[in-house]
Amino acid sequence: MAYCNTILNQLASFFPRHDFEKLATQYHQGQKFRSFNRWSQFMAMMIAQLTGRKSLRDLVGNIA
């Protein structure tokens, strides 16, 4: 079976996760996270931008 990367995976490869986490811990200010980690929230926001979602409810409906 052939394997191909999704467009989302190709875009996410521009942001190495190790570098992302290093910057996130360096510049993080605020409360502790509840259920989403930083990377999951970043990926959700990237999906929202790429698909043109207007609200959080619209995004949740799209992802679920």
PDBQT receptor file of N, H, CA, C and O in Angstrom, charges set to zero:
ATOM      1  N   MET A   1       0.835  -1.170   0.000  1.00  0.00    +0.000 N 
ATOM      2  CA  MET A   1       0.000   0.000   0.000  1.00  0.00    +0.000 C 
ATOM      3  C   MET A   1       0.889   1.247   0.000  1.00  0.00    +0.000 C 
ATOM      4  O   MET A   1       1.867   1.318   0.745  1.00  0.00    +0.000 OA
ATOM      5  N   ALA A   2       0.556   2.193  -0.812  1.00  0.00    +0.000 N 
ATOM      6  H   ALA A   2      -0.238   2.135  -1.417  1.00  0.00    +0.000 HD
ATOM      7  CA  ALA A   2       1.344   3.415  -0.937  1.00  0.00    +0.000 C 
ATOM      8  C   ALA A   2       1.141   4.314   0.279  1.00  0.00    +0.000 C 
ATOM      9  O   ALA A   2       0.070   4.336   0.886  1.00  0.00    +0.000 OA
ATOM     10  N   TYR A   3       2.183   5.044   0.615  1.00  0.00    +0.000 N 
ATOM     11  H   TYR A   3       3.053   5.025   0.122  1.00  0.00    +0.000 HD
ATOM     12  CA  TYR A   3       2.140   5.961   1.748  1.00  0.00    +0.000 C 
ATOM     13  C   TYR A   3       2.393   7.375   1.243  1.00  0.00    +0.000 C 
ATOM     14  O   TYR A   3       3.301   7.602   0.443  1.00  0.00    +0.000 OA
ATOM     15  N   CYS A   4       1.595   8.316   1.708  1.00  0.00    +0.000 N 
ATOM     16  H   CYS A   4       0.857   8.131   2.358  1.00  0.00    +0.000 HD
ATOM     17  CA  CYS A   4       1.838   9.713   1.362  1.00  0.00    +0.000 C 
ATOM     18  C   CYS A   4       1.508  10.583   2.578  1.00  0.00    +0.000 C 
ATOM     19  O   CYS A   4       0.588  10.288   3.341  1.00  0.00    +0.000 OA
ATOM     20  N   ASN A   5       2.266  11.641   2.737  1.00  0.00    +0.000 N 
ATOM     21  H   ASN A   5       3.014  11.881   2.118  1.00  0.00    +0.000 HD
ATOM     22  CA  ASN A   5       2.035  12.581   3.830  1.00  0.00    +0.000 C 
ATOM     23  C   ASN A   5       0.856  13.481   3.499  1.00  0.00    +0.000 C 
ATOM     24  O   ASN A   5       0.655  13.858   2.345  1.00  0.00    +0.000 OA
ATOM     25  N   THR A   6       0.081  13.820   4.517  1.00  0.00    +0.000 N 
ATOM     26  H   THR A   6       0.244  13.513   5.455  1.00  0.00    +0.000 HD
ATOM     27  CA  THR A   6      -1.003  14.767   4.315  1.00  0.00    +0.000 C 
ATOM     28  C   THR A   6      -0.426  16.177   4.232  1.00  0.00    +0.000 C 
ATOM     29  O   THR A   6       0.719  16.419   4.615  1.00  0.00    +0.000 OA
ATOM     30  N   ILE A   7      -1.222  17.084   3.736  1.00  0.00    +0.000 N 
ATOM     31  H   ILE A   7      -2.152  16.888   3.425  1.00  0.00    +0.000 HD
ATOM     32  CA  ILE A   7      -0.782  18.476   3.647  1.00  0.00    +0.000 C 
ATOM     33  C   ILE A   7      -0.547  19.040   5.044  1.00  0.00    +0.000 C 
ATOM     34  O   ILE A   7       0.395  19.804   5.258  1.00  0.00    +0.000 OA
ATOM     35  N   LEU A   8      -1.396  18.667   5.990  1.00  0.00    +0.000 N 
ATOM     36  H   LEU A   8      -2.161  18.046   5.816  1.00  0.00    +0.000 HD
ATOM     37  CA  LEU A   8      -1.217  19.137   7.365  1.00  0.00    +0.000 C 
ATOM     38  C   LEU A   8       0.113  18.647   7.932  1.00  0.00    +0.000 C 
ATOM     39  O   LEU A   8       0.811  19.401   8.609  1.00  0.00    +0.000 OA
ATOM     40  N   ASN A   9       0.463  17.409   7.665  1.00  0.00    +0.000 N 
ATOM     41  H   ASN A   9      -0.104  16.796   7.115  1.00  0.00    +0.000 HD
ATOM     42  CA  ASN A   9       1.739  16.875   8.132  1.00  0.00    +0.000 C 
ATOM     43  C   ASN A   9       2.905  17.594   7.474  1.00  0.00    +0.000 C 
ATOM     44  O   ASN A   9       3.914  17.862   8.127  1.00  0.00    +0.000 OA
ATOM     45  N   GLN A  10       2.782  17.907   6.206  1.00  0.00    +0.000 N 
ATOM     46  H   GLN A  10       1.962  17.689   5.676  1.00  0.00    +0.000 HD
ATOM     47  CA  GLN A  10       3.845  18.620   5.508  1.00  0.00    +0.000 C 
ATOM     48  C   GLN A  10       4.021  20.028   6.076  1.00  0.00    +0.000 C 
ATOM     49  O   GLN A  10       5.149  20.500   6.214  1.00  0.00    +0.000 OA
ATOM     50  N   LEU A  11       2.917  20.701   6.407  1.00  0.00    +0.000 N 
ATOM     51  H   LEU A  11       2.001  20.318   6.295  1.00  0.00    +0.000 HD
ATOM     52  CA  LEU A  11       3.012  22.036   7.008  1.00  0.00    +0.000 C 
ATOM     53  C   LEU A  11       3.570  21.975   8.427  1.00  0.00    +0.000 C 
ATOM     54  O   LEU A  11       4.349  22.839   8.829  1.00  0.00    +0.000 OA
ATOM     55  N   ALA A  12       3.171  20.956   9.181  1.00  0.00    +0.000 N 
ATOM     56  H   ALA A  12       2.538  20.254   8.854  1.00  0.00    +0.000 HD
ATOM     57  CA  ALA A  12       3.649  20.824  10.556  1.00  0.00    +0.000 C 
ATOM     58  C   ALA A  12       5.140  20.510  10.593  1.00  0.00    +0.000 C 
ATOM     59  O   ALA A  12       5.806  20.792  11.590  1.00  0.00    +0.000 OA
ATOM     60  N   SER A  13       5.667  19.935   9.527  1.00  0.00    +0.000 N 
ATOM     61  H   SER A  13       5.126  19.706   8.717  1.00  0.00    +0.000 HD
ATOM     62  CA  SER A  13       7.095  19.609   9.512  1.00  0.00    +0.000 C 
ATOM     63  C   SER A  13       7.964  20.866   9.463  1.00  0.00    +0.000 C 
ATOM     64  O   SER A  13       9.161  20.786   9.738  1.00  0.00    +0.000 OA
ATOM     65  N   PHE A  14       7.397  22.016   9.123  1.00  0.00    +0.000 N 
ATOM     66  H   PHE A  14       6.425  22.081   8.900  1.00  0.00    +0.000 HD
ATOM     67  CA  PHE A  14       8.148  23.274   9.146  1.00  0.00    +0.000 C 
ATOM     68  C   PHE A  14       8.392  23.759  10.572  1.00  0.00    +0.000 C 
ATOM     69  O   PHE A  14       9.252  24.609  10.803  1.00  0.00    +0.000 OA
ATOM     70  N   PHE A  15       7.640  23.222  11.521  1.00  0.00    +0.000 N 
ATOM     71  H   PHE A  15       6.942  22.532  11.333  1.00  0.00    +0.000 HD
ATOM     72  CA  PHE A  15       7.758  23.614  12.924  1.00  0.00    +0.000 C 
ATOM     73  C   PHE A  15       8.234  22.405  13.724  1.00  0.00    +0.000 C 
ATOM     74  O   PHE A  15       7.405  21.630  14.201  1.00  0.00    +0.000 OA
ATOM     75  N   PRO A  16       9.536  22.221  13.886  1.00  0.00    +0.000 N 
ATOM     76  CA  PRO A  16      10.017  21.081  14.669  1.00  0.00    +0.000 C 
ATOM     77  C   PRO A  16       9.440  21.132  16.083  1.00  0.00    +0.000 C 
ATOM     78  O   PRO A  16       9.469  22.170  16.743  1.00  0.00    +0.000 OA
ATOM     79  N   ARG A  17       8.921  20.003  16.530  1.00  0.00    +0.000 N 
ATOM     80  H   ARG A  17       8.898  19.159  15.994  1.00  0.00    +0.000 HD
ATOM     81  CA  ARG A  17       8.235  19.979  17.818  1.00  0.00    +0.000 C 
ATOM     82  C   ARG A  17       9.181  20.330  18.969  1.00  0.00    +0.000 C 
ATOM     83  O   ARG A  17       8.778  20.998  19.920  1.00  0.00    +0.000 OA
ATOM     84  N   HIS A  18      10.412  19.891  18.888  1.00  0.00    +0.000 N 
ATOM     85  H   HIS A  18      10.740  19.347  18.115  1.00  0.00    +0.000 HD
ATOM     86  CA  HIS A  18      11.377  20.192  19.949  1.00  0.00    +0.000 C 
ATOM     87  C   HIS A  18      11.596  21.700  20.066  1.00  0.00    +0.000 C 
ATOM     88  O   HIS A  18      11.600  22.243  21.171  1.00  0.00    +0.000 OA
ATOM     89  N   ASP A  19      11.776  22.370  18.941  1.00  0.00    +0.000 N 
ATOM     90  H   ASP A  19      11.772  21.929  18.043  1.00  0.00    +0.000 HD
ATOM     91  CA  ASP A  19      11.966  23.825  18.966  1.00  0.00    +0.000 C 
ATOM     92  C   ASP A  19      10.706  24.537  19.434  1.00  0.00    +0.000 C 
ATOM     93  O   ASP A  19      10.781  25.532  20.155  1.00  0.00    +0.000 OA
ATOM     94  N   PHE A  20       9.547  24.027  19.023  1.00  0.00    +0.000 N 
ATOM     95  H   PHE A  20       9.487  23.219  18.437  1.00  0.00    +0.000 HD
ATOM     96  CA  PHE A  20       8.273  24.609  19.449  1.00  0.00    +0.000 C 
ATOM     97  C   PHE A  20       8.127  24.526  20.966  1.00  0.00    +0.000 C 
ATOM     98  O   PHE A  20       7.758  25.509  21.609  1.00  0.00    +0.000 OA
ATOM     99  N   GLU A  21       8.414  23.362  21.538  1.00  0.00    +0.000 N 
ATOM    100  H   GLU A  21       8.714  22.563  21.015  1.00  0.00    +0.000 HD
ATOM    101  CA  GLU A  21       8.287  23.192  22.985  1.00  0.00    +0.000 C 
ATOM    102  C   GLU A  21       9.294  24.068  23.733  1.00  0.00    +0.000 C 
ATOM    103  O   GLU A  21       8.984  24.598  24.800  1.00  0.00    +0.000 OA
ATOM    104  N   LYS A  22      10.485  24.218  23.182  1.00  0.00    +0.000 N 
ATOM    105  H   LYS A  22      10.737  23.788  22.315  1.00  0.00    +0.000 HD
ATOM    106  CA  LYS A  22      11.495  25.063  23.823  1.00  0.00    +0.000 C 
ATOM    107  C   LYS A  22      11.026  26.515  23.867  1.00  0.00    +0.000 C 
ATOM    108  O   LYS A  22      11.149  27.177  24.897  1.00  0.00    +0.000 OA
ATOM    109  N   LEU A  23      10.490  27.010  22.755  1.00  0.00    +0.000 N 
ATOM    110  H   LEU A  23      10.390  26.472  21.918  1.00  0.00    +0.000 HD
ATOM    111  CA  LEU A  23       9.979  28.382  22.726  1.00  0.00    +0.000 C 
ATOM    112  C   LEU A  23       8.754  28.543  23.617  1.00  0.00    +0.000 C 
ATOM    113  O   LEU A  23       8.586  29.576  24.266  1.00  0.00    +0.000 OA
ATOM    114  N   ALA A  24       7.900  27.529  23.649  1.00  0.00    +0.000 N 
ATOM    115  H   ALA A  24       8.036  26.690  23.122  1.00  0.00    +0.000 HD
ATOM    116  CA  ALA A  24       6.688  27.604  24.461  1.00  0.00    +0.000 C 
ATOM    117  C   ALA A  24       7.023  27.681  25.943  1.00  0.00    +0.000 C 
ATOM    118  O   ALA A  24       6.391  28.441  26.678  1.00  0.00    +0.000 OA
ATOM    119  N   THR A  25       8.000  26.911  26.391  1.00  0.00    +0.000 N 
ATOM    120  H   THR A  25       8.513  26.294  25.795  1.00  0.00    +0.000 HD
ATOM    121  CA  THR A  25       8.368  26.985  27.808  1.00  0.00    +0.000 C 
ATOM    122  C   THR A  25       9.100  28.286  28.120  1.00  0.00    +0.000 C 
ATOM    123  O   THR A  25       9.007  28.798  29.235  1.00  0.00    +0.000 OA
ATOM    124  N   GLN A  26       9.818  28.817  27.151  1.00  0.00    +0.000 N 
ATOM    125  H   GLN A  26       9.893  28.400  26.245  1.00  0.00    +0.000 HD
ATOM    126  CA  GLN A  26      10.543  30.068  27.366  1.00  0.00    +0.000 C 
ATOM    127  C   GLN A  26       9.587  31.250  27.497  1.00  0.00    +0.000 C 
ATOM    128  O   GLN A  26       9.810  32.128  28.330  1.00  0.00    +0.000 OA
ATOM    129  N   TYR A  27       8.531  31.287  26.694  1.00  0.00    +0.000 N 
ATOM    130  H   TYR A  27       8.350  30.573  26.018  1.00  0.00    +0.000 HD
ATOM    131  CA  TYR A  27       7.639  32.447  26.658  1.00  0.00    +0.000 C 
ATOM    132  C   TYR A  27       6.287  32.206  27.319  1.00  0.00    +0.000 C 
ATOM    133  O   TYR A  27       5.417  33.076  27.260  1.00  0.00    +0.000 OA
ATOM    134  N   HIS A  28       6.088  31.052  27.944  1.00  0.00    +0.000 N 
ATOM    135  H   HIS A  28       6.795  30.346  27.991  1.00  0.00    +0.000 HD
ATOM    136  CA  HIS A  28       4.792  30.757  28.561  1.00  0.00    +0.000 C 
ATOM    137  C   HIS A  28       4.570  31.632  29.784  1.00  0.00    +0.000 C 
ATOM    138  O   HIS A  28       5.421  31.740  30.667  1.00  0.00    +0.000 OA
ATOM    139  N   GLN A  29       3.392  32.253  29.803  1.00  0.00    +0.000 N 
ATOM    140  H   GLN A  29       2.701  32.165  29.085  1.00  0.00    +0.000 HD
ATOM    141  CA  GLN A  29       2.947  33.001  30.972  1.00  0.00    +0.000 C 
ATOM    142  C   GLN A  29       1.474  32.693  31.141  1.00  0.00    +0.000 C 
ATOM    143  O   GLN A  29       0.728  32.655  30.163  1.00  0.00    +0.000 OA
ATOM    144  N   GLY A  30       1.058  32.478  32.351  1.00  0.00    +0.000 N 
ATOM    145  H   GLY A  30       1.663  32.509  33.146  1.00  0.00    +0.000 HD
ATOM    146  CA  GLY A  30      -0.359  32.245  32.575  1.00  0.00    +0.000 C 
ATOM    147  C   GLY A  30      -0.612  30.984  33.375  1.00  0.00    +0.000 C 
ATOM    148  O   GLY A  30       0.261  30.479  34.082  1.00  0.00    +0.000 OA
ATOM    149  N   GLN A  31      -1.829  30.493  33.241  1.00  0.00    +0.000 N 
ATOM    150  H   GLN A  31      -2.538  30.903  32.667  1.00  0.00    +0.000 HD
ATOM    151  CA  GLN A  31      -2.268  29.354  34.028  1.00  0.00    +0.000 C 
ATOM    152  C   GLN A  31      -1.744  28.044  33.464  1.00  0.00    +0.000 C 
ATOM    153  O   GLN A  31      -1.236  27.975  32.345  1.00  0.00    +0.000 OA
ATOM    154  N   LYS A  32      -1.887  27.003  34.287  1.00  0.00    +0.000 N 
ATOM    155  H   LYS A  32      -2.300  27.059  35.197  1.00  0.00    +0.000 HD
ATOM    156  CA  LYS A  32      -1.535  25.664  33.836  1.00  0.00    +0.000 C 
ATOM    157  C   LYS A  32      -2.549  25.177  32.815  1.00  0.00    +0.000 C 
ATOM    158  O   LYS A  32      -3.679  25.663  32.760  1.00  0.00    +0.000 OA
ATOM    159  N   PHE A  33      -2.136  24.225  32.019  1.00  0.00    +0.000 N 
ATOM    160  H   PHE A  33      -1.218  23.830  32.064  1.00  0.00    +0.000 HD
ATOM    161  CA  PHE A  33      -3.023  23.662  31.012  1.00  0.00    +0.000 C 
ATOM    162  C   PHE A  33      -3.946  22.639  31.647  1.00  0.00    +0.000 C 
ATOM    163  O   PHE A  33      -3.584  21.984  32.625  1.00  0.00    +0.000 OA
ATOM    164  N   ARG A  34      -5.125  22.507  31.096  1.00  0.00    +0.000 N 
ATOM    165  H   ARG A  34      -5.419  23.039  30.302  1.00  0.00    +0.000 HD
ATOM    166  CA  ARG A  34      -6.078  21.541  31.630  1.00  0.00    +0.000 C 
ATOM    167  C   ARG A  34      -6.015  20.234  30.858  1.00  0.00    +0.000 C 
ATOM    168  O   ARG A  34      -5.542  19.230  31.390  1.00  0.00    +0.000 OA
ATOM    169  N   SER A  35      -6.479  20.225  29.620  1.00  0.00    +0.000 N 
ATOM    170  H   SER A  35      -6.864  21.041  29.188  1.00  0.00    +0.000 HD
ATOM    171  CA  SER A  35      -6.480  18.963  28.884  1.00  0.00    +0.000 C 
ATOM    172  C   SER A  35      -5.651  19.025  27.607  1.00  0.00    +0.000 C 
ATOM    173  O   SER A  35      -5.027  18.033  27.231  1.00  0.00    +0.000 OA
ATOM    174  N   PHE A  36      -5.633  20.156  26.946  1.00  0.00    +0.000 N 
ATOM    175  H   PHE A  36      -6.140  20.962  27.251  1.00  0.00    +0.000 HD
ATOM    176  CA  PHE A  36      -4.842  20.301  25.720  1.00  0.00    +0.000 C 
ATOM    177  C   PHE A  36      -3.406  20.639  26.090  1.00  0.00    +0.000 C 
ATOM    178  O   PHE A  36      -3.162  21.458  26.976  1.00  0.00    +0.000 OA
ATOM    179  N   ASN A  37      -2.468  20.013  25.416  1.00  0.00    +0.000 N 
ATOM    180  H   ASN A  37      -2.666  19.348  24.696  1.00  0.00    +0.000 HD
ATOM    181  CA  ASN A  37      -1.093  20.473  25.579  1.00  0.00    +0.000 C 
ATOM    182  C   ASN A  37      -0.823  21.536  24.522  1.00  0.00    +0.000 C 
ATOM    183  O   ASN A  37      -1.673  21.808  23.675  1.00  0.00    +0.000 OA
ATOM    184  N   ARG A  38       0.345  22.127  24.574  1.00  0.00    +0.000 N 
ATOM    185  H   ARG A  38       1.036  21.906  25.263  1.00  0.00    +0.000 HD
ATOM    186  CA  ARG A  38       0.648  23.243  23.668  1.00  0.00    +0.000 C 
ATOM    187  C   ARG A  38       0.610  22.820  22.210  1.00  0.00    +0.000 C 
ATOM    188  O   ARG A  38       0.071  23.536  21.366  1.00  0.00    +0.000 OA
ATOM    189  N   TRP A  39       1.181  21.655  21.913  1.00  0.00    +0.000 N 
ATOM    190  H   TRP A  39       1.619  21.074  22.599  1.00  0.00    +0.000 HD
ATOM    191  CA  TRP A  39       1.257  21.195  20.525  1.00  0.00    +0.000 C 
ATOM    192  C   TRP A  39      -0.139  20.913  19.974  1.00  0.00    +0.000 C 
ATOM    193  O   TRP A  39      -0.431  21.273  18.834  1.00  0.00    +0.000 OA
ATOM    194  N   SER A  40      -0.997  20.283  20.757  1.00  0.00    +0.000 N 
ATOM    195  H   SER A  40      -0.760  19.991  21.684  1.00  0.00    +0.000 HD
ATOM    196  CA  SER A  40      -2.361  19.984  20.306  1.00  0.00    +0.000 C 
ATOM    197  C   SER A  40      -3.137  21.267  20.035  1.00  0.00    +0.000 C 
ATOM    198  O   SER A  40      -3.878  21.355  19.057  1.00  0.00    +0.000 OA
ATOM    199  N   GLN A  41      -2.966  22.253  20.898  1.00  0.00    +0.000 N 
ATOM    200  H   GLN A  41      -2.364  22.181  21.693  1.00  0.00    +0.000 HD
ATOM    201  CA  GLN A  41      -3.650  23.524  20.693  1.00  0.00    +0.000 C 
ATOM    202  C   GLN A  41      -3.126  24.214  19.437  1.00  0.00    +0.000 C 
ATOM    203  O   GLN A  41      -3.904  24.790  18.677  1.00  0.00    +0.000 OA
ATOM    204  N   PHE A  42      -1.814  24.162  19.215  1.00  0.00    +0.000 N 
ATOM    205  H   PHE A  42      -1.181  23.695  19.833  1.00  0.00    +0.000 HD
ATOM    206  CA  PHE A  42      -1.227  24.757  18.019  1.00  0.00    +0.000 C 
ATOM    207  C   PHE A  42      -1.760  24.077  16.756  1.00  0.00    +0.000 C 
ATOM    208  O   PHE A  42      -2.095  24.750  15.782  1.00  0.00    +0.000 OA
ATOM    209  N   MET A  43      -1.836  22.751  16.775  1.00  0.00    +0.000 N 
ATOM    210  H   MET A  43      -1.563  22.205  17.567  1.00  0.00    +0.000 HD
ATOM    211  CA  MET A  43      -2.333  22.028  15.604  1.00  0.00    +0.000 C 
ATOM    212  C   MET A  43      -3.815  22.332  15.364  1.00  0.00    +0.000 C 
ATOM    213  O   MET A  43      -4.240  22.463  14.216  1.00  0.00    +0.000 OA
ATOM    214  N   ALA A  44      -4.600  22.444  16.431  1.00  0.00    +0.000 N 
ATOM    215  H   ALA A  44      -4.255  22.338  17.364  1.00  0.00    +0.000 HD
ATOM    216  CA  ALA A  44      -6.014  22.790  16.275  1.00  0.00    +0.000 C 
ATOM    217  C   ALA A  44      -6.171  24.179  15.671  1.00  0.00    +0.000 C 
ATOM    218  O   ALA A  44      -7.028  24.393  14.814  1.00  0.00    +0.000 OA
ATOM    219  N   MET A  45      -5.350  25.122  16.115  1.00  0.00    +0.000 N 
ATOM    220  H   MET A  45      -4.654  24.949  16.812  1.00  0.00    +0.000 HD
ATOM    221  CA  MET A  45      -5.424  26.471  15.555  1.00  0.00    +0.000 C 
ATOM    222  C   MET A  45      -4.939  26.506  14.105  1.00  0.00    +0.000 C 
ATOM    223  O   MET A  45      -5.435  27.297  13.303  1.00  0.00    +0.000 OA
ATOM    224  N   MET A  46      -3.974  25.654  13.770  1.00  0.00    +0.000 N 
ATOM    225  H   MET A  46      -3.570  25.012  14.421  1.00  0.00    +0.000 HD
ATOM    226  CA  MET A  46      -3.521  25.585  12.383  1.00  0.00    +0.000 C 
ATOM    227  C   MET A  46      -4.631  25.020  11.492  1.00  0.00    +0.000 C 
ATOM    228  O   MET A  46      -4.855  25.514  10.386  1.00  0.00    +0.000 OA
ATOM    229  N   ILE A  47      -5.316  23.996  11.971  1.00  0.00    +0.000 N 
ATOM    230  H   ILE A  47      -5.134  23.595  12.868  1.00  0.00    +0.000 HD
ATOM    231  CA  ILE A  47      -6.442  23.438  11.215  1.00  0.00    +0.000 C 
ATOM    232  C   ILE A  47      -7.524  24.491  11.032  1.00  0.00    +0.000 C 
ATOM    233  O   ILE A  47      -8.104  24.612   9.953  1.00  0.00    +0.000 OA
ATOM    234  N   ALA A  48      -7.799  25.258  12.094  1.00  0.00    +0.000 N 
ATOM    235  H   ALA A  48      -7.328  25.159  12.971  1.00  0.00    +0.000 HD
ATOM    236  CA  ALA A  48      -8.823  26.304  12.010  1.00  0.00    +0.000 C 
ATOM    237  C   ALA A  48      -8.460  27.341  10.959  1.00  0.00    +0.000 C 
ATOM    238  O   ALA A  48      -9.319  27.769  10.188  1.00  0.00    +0.000 OA
ATOM    239  N   GLN A  49      -7.204  27.746  10.919  1.00  0.00    +0.000 N 
ATOM    240  H   GLN A  49      -6.505  27.399  11.545  1.00  0.00    +0.000 HD
ATOM    241  CA  GLN A  49      -6.774  28.738   9.937  1.00  0.00    +0.000 C 
ATOM    242  C   GLN A  49      -6.843  28.183   8.519  1.00  0.00    +0.000 C 
ATOM    243  O   GLN A  49      -7.313  28.859   7.604  1.00  0.00    +0.000 OA
ATOM    244  N   LEU A  50      -6.375  26.956   8.340  1.00  0.00    +0.000 N 
ATOM    245  H   LEU A  50      -5.993  26.407   9.084  1.00  0.00    +0.000 HD
ATOM    246  CA  LEU A  50      -6.328  26.370   6.999  1.00  0.00    +0.000 C 
ATOM    247  C   LEU A  50      -7.712  26.093   6.430  1.00  0.00    +0.000 C 
ATOM    248  O   LEU A  50      -7.916  26.181   5.219  1.00  0.00    +0.000 OA
ATOM    249  N   THR A  51      -8.660  25.759   7.296  1.00  0.00    +0.000 N 
ATOM    250  H   THR A  51      -8.494  25.687   8.279  1.00  0.00    +0.000 HD
ATOM    251  CA  THR A  51     -10.005  25.433   6.823  1.00  0.00    +0.000 C 
ATOM    252  C   THR A  51     -10.963  26.610   6.902  1.00  0.00    +0.000 C 
ATOM    253  O   THR A  51     -12.123  26.489   6.509  1.00  0.00    +0.000 OA
ATOM    254  N   GLY A  52     -10.494  27.749   7.406  1.00  0.00    +0.000 N 
ATOM    255  H   GLY A  52      -9.551  27.847   7.725  1.00  0.00    +0.000 HD
ATOM    256  CA  GLY A  52     -11.319  28.951   7.427  1.00  0.00    +0.000 C 
ATOM    257  C   GLY A  52     -12.462  28.894   8.424  1.00  0.00    +0.000 C 
ATOM    258  O   GLY A  52     -13.549  29.399   8.145  1.00  0.00    +0.000 OA
ATOM    259  N   ARG A  53     -12.236  28.289   9.576  1.00  0.00    +0.000 N 
ATOM    260  H   ARG A  53     -11.352  27.878   9.803  1.00  0.00    +0.000 HD
ATOM    261  CA  ARG A  53     -13.281  28.203  10.598  1.00  0.00    +0.000 C 
ATOM    262  C   ARG A  53     -13.501  29.556  11.249  1.00  0.00    +0.000 C 
ATOM    263  O   ARG A  53     -12.554  30.318  11.445  1.00  0.00    +0.000 OA
ATOM    264  N   LYS A  54     -14.745  29.856  11.584  1.00  0.00    +0.000 N 
ATOM    265  H   LYS A  54     -15.514  29.238  11.425  1.00  0.00    +0.000 HD
ATOM    266  CA  LYS A  54     -15.114  31.159  12.140  1.00  0.00    +0.000 C 
ATOM    267  C   LYS A  54     -15.196  31.168  13.664  1.00  0.00    +0.000 C 
ATOM    268  O   LYS A  54     -15.081  32.225  14.283  1.00  0.00    +0.000 OA
ATOM    269  N   SER A  55     -15.395  29.996  14.273  1.00  0.00    +0.000 N 
ATOM    270  H   SER A  55     -15.488  29.137  13.769  1.00  0.00    +0.000 HD
ATOM    271  CA  SER A  55     -15.559  29.963  15.720  1.00  0.00    +0.000 C 
ATOM    272  C   SER A  55     -14.996  28.660  16.275  1.00  0.00    +0.000 C 
ATOM    273  O   SER A  55     -14.695  27.725  15.534  1.00  0.00    +0.000 OA
ATOM    274  N   LEU A  56     -14.861  28.625  17.595  1.00  0.00    +0.000 N 
ATOM    275  H   LEU A  56     -15.105  29.385  18.197  1.00  0.00    +0.000 HD
ATOM    276  CA  LEU A  56     -14.381  27.418  18.253  1.00  0.00    +0.000 C 
ATOM    277  C   LEU A  56     -15.381  26.279  18.077  1.00  0.00    +0.000 C 
ATOM    278  O   LEU A  56     -14.985  25.131  17.876  1.00  0.00    +0.000 OA
ATOM    279  N   ARG A  57     -16.654  26.588  18.152  1.00  0.00    +0.000 N 
ATOM    280  H   ARG A  57     -16.975  27.520  18.316  1.00  0.00    +0.000 HD
ATOM    281  CA  ARG A  57     -17.677  25.567  17.958  1.00  0.00    +0.000 C 
ATOM    282  C   ARG A  57     -17.603  24.977  16.552  1.00  0.00    +0.000 C 
ATOM    283  O   ARG A  57     -17.757  23.770  16.369  1.00  0.00    +0.000 OA
ATOM    284  N   ASP A  58     -17.369  25.825  15.578  1.00  0.00    +0.000 N 
ATOM    285  H   ASP A  58     -17.244  26.806  15.727  1.00  0.00    +0.000 HD
ATOM    286  CA  ASP A  58     -17.217  25.372  14.196  1.00  0.00    +0.000 C 
ATOM    287  C   ASP A  58     -15.988  24.477  14.062  1.00  0.00    +0.000 C 
ATOM    288  O   ASP A  58     -16.028  23.468  13.357  1.00  0.00    +0.000 OA
ATOM    289  N   LEU A  59     -14.908  24.840  14.728  1.00  0.00    +0.000 N 
ATOM    290  H   LEU A  59     -14.876  25.659  15.301  1.00  0.00    +0.000 HD
ATOM    291  CA  LEU A  59     -13.686  24.039  14.691  1.00  0.00    +0.000 C 
ATOM    292  C   LEU A  59     -13.904  22.673  15.323  1.00  0.00    +0.000 C 
ATOM    293  O   LEU A  59     -13.495  21.656  14.764  1.00  0.00    +0.000 OA
ATOM    294  N   VAL A  60     -14.547  22.644  16.484  1.00  0.00    +0.000 N 
ATOM    295  H   VAL A  60     -14.879  23.471  16.939  1.00  0.00    +0.000 HD
ATOM    296  CA  VAL A  60     -14.799  21.378  17.172  1.00  0.00    +0.000 C 
ATOM    297  C   VAL A  60     -15.677  20.475  16.320  1.00  0.00    +0.000 C 
ATOM    298  O   VAL A  60     -15.455  19.266  16.263  1.00  0.00    +0.000 OA
ATOM    299  N   GLY A  61     -16.668  21.050  15.661  1.00  0.00    +0.000 N 
ATOM    300  H   GLY A  61     -16.849  22.033  15.707  1.00  0.00    +0.000 HD
ATOM    301  CA  GLY A  61     -17.514  20.263  14.767  1.00  0.00    +0.000 C 
ATOM    302  C   GLY A  61     -16.744  19.717  13.582  1.00  0.00    +0.000 C 
ATOM    303  O   GLY A  61     -17.057  18.636  13.083  1.00  0.00    +0.000 OA
ATOM    304  N   ASN A  62     -15.747  20.446  13.129  1.00  0.00    +0.000 N 
ATOM    305  H   ASN A  62     -15.492  21.324  13.534  1.00  0.00    +0.000 HD
ATOM    306  CA  ASN A  62     -14.940  20.010  11.998  1.00  0.00    +0.000 C 
ATOM    307  C   ASN A  62     -13.974  18.895  12.393  1.00  0.00    +0.000 C 
ATOM    308  O   ASN A  62     -13.791  17.936  11.644  1.00  0.00    +0.000 OA
ATOM    309  N   ILE A  63     -13.360  19.018  13.563  1.00  0.00    +0.000 N 
ATOM    310  H   ILE A  63     -13.508  19.797  14.172  1.00  0.00    +0.000 HD
ATOM    311  CA  ILE A  63     -12.374  18.026  13.996  1.00  0.00    +0.000 C 
ATOM    312  C   ILE A  63     -13.044  16.733  14.431  1.00  0.00    +0.000 C 
ATOM    313  O   ILE A  63     -12.551  15.646  14.127  1.00  0.00    +0.000 OA
ATOM    314  N   ALA A  64     -14.148  16.838  15.130  1.00  0.00    +0.000 N 
ATOM    315  H   ALA A  64     -14.548  17.721  15.377  1.00  0.00    +0.000 HD
ATOM    316  CA  ALA A  64     -14.808  15.645  15.682  1.00  0.00    +0.000 C 
ATOM    317  C   ALA A  64     -15.449  14.781  14.646  1.00  0.00    +0.000 C 
ATOM    318  O   ALA A  64     -16.035  13.750  14.978  1.00  0.00    +0.000 OA
TER     319      ALA A  64
